[in-house]
Structures are given as structure tokens and as C-alpha cells.
Amino acid sequence: MKEREIFSGLRAPPPIFVRVDGRGFKKAIHGLGFKKPYDRAFASAMADCTSMFFEKSGFNTVLAYLFSDEINLFFTDIPFKARVEKIDSVIASFFASALTIQLELITPISFDTRIVPIAANDVTKYLSWRQNEAWNNCVASYGYYILLKQGLKPHDAAARLKNMKQGEIHELTFQNGVNLGKTPCWQRRGIMVYGKASNNHAANKKIIQNWNIPLFKTTEGRMLIEMLIGTI
């Protein structure tokens, strides 16, 4: 029956990104008292899970970029002979169990993963794309919860937002006391996790959580990414 494992030989040679997305979180974290649309405690739990992945997963991770319940992991070296089934299943299960531990959940959660083959010179482009999604998510999330506070039902709030331009959502939030440009950097731009050589020993890396990252499309952002990739 081994021949029926028709996907077991599918491989994803590096470099690759693995994008990890939370699934069914609303029910699992309901009742934990997290603030909406953002809560530092939840973001910290996600960042701590990512740090734990660097330390305990057995993967050689170059960098991670995360926002909301999404984590993007960049690899230039992959275990399991780069088998897609192994990469997807091990990484998804690691984050599900890690977040369950971090938040002491009693309701099951899950993550899905997808593999994105990438050329080294496209890493900045990929991260800029995801960072732009983080910004769009920030704008939409603040707008959505303001509409809920105004009395709209969730379905109606979502429908209203769908028909609004981003500038109109900006105006909505501003008129309700939220200047999106002044919200915490991690909400607008996301968080990075990466290893930094400790005591000048490349093999002895300290895991850094950077909550104040630049825009990746800027010179400062490109330099940060190039520095991290250059430490491979």
C-alpha cells in the first residue's frame, strides 16, 4: 500500500517561505478577555511561540515575520529531505501545540501551512507584500470594531467595510478617536523574530523579537533583511 502515498515524494527545495495561518481561533480564544481589535498579550503569545520554534523545532529558521495569527518563516535549509508533507504537518502541529501551551487553551485550535518557493532576491518583495497585508488588516480591523460599537451587527459591519475605500475607513476611525498612523508599530507593521549572534559566536544565537520594525520597502527595511539573510 506504500505506493498509495502518492504525495510523499513531493519536495520543496529551499529557499522557501512557509506561511502559517490560524484556523478557528475565534471560538478557541473566546472568553480569554483579549481586547479588540488588538491585544498585546495575544501578540506576545504568537511571538513567543515563534521564538520557541527557533529554539526547539529542529528547523534552521533564518527569520520570521508575523502579524495577527499569521507567521511567515524563511528557510534556506530544510530537514526531512524537503518533503512537503513533513514540512507542512510538523510546522502546523508545532504552532498549534505551542499556542495551546502559551494560552492554556481547552478548546482545540489548528493552523494551516502553505509553502512558497522563493528566490533570495525576492525575499524583500515577499515580506513587503505581507507587511502591506498587515497594514490593510490593521485598517479594516479598527474600522470593523468601530462599526460594531456604533451598533451594527457583525454581518452588516463587514458588508459596510467591503464597500468603503481605505481613505473612508481612515476618516471613520479618525472621527472616532483613532489615528491609525499613531497606533503601535507592531499593529501596523508586524513583528520580526530572528537569531542574533551572541558573544560574537555565530553558532550561539540569541533569539530577538523586534516589535519596532521598519517598512521593508524602505532602505532601512531592505538593509535589515539583507543583514539577516547575510548571516546564513
Secondary structure, DSSP 8 states (H G I E B T S, - for coil): -GGG-TTTT-B--SSEEEEEEEESHHHHHTTS---SS--HHHHHHHHHHHHHHHHHSS--EEEEEEETTEEEEEESS-SGGGBHHHHHHHHHHHHHHHHHHHHT-SS--EEEEEEEE--GGGHHHHHHHHHHHHHHHHHHHHHHHHHHHTT--HHHHHHHHHTS-HHHHHHHHHHTT--GGGS-HHHHH-EEEEEEEETTEEEEEEEEEESS---TTSHHHHHHHHHHHTT-
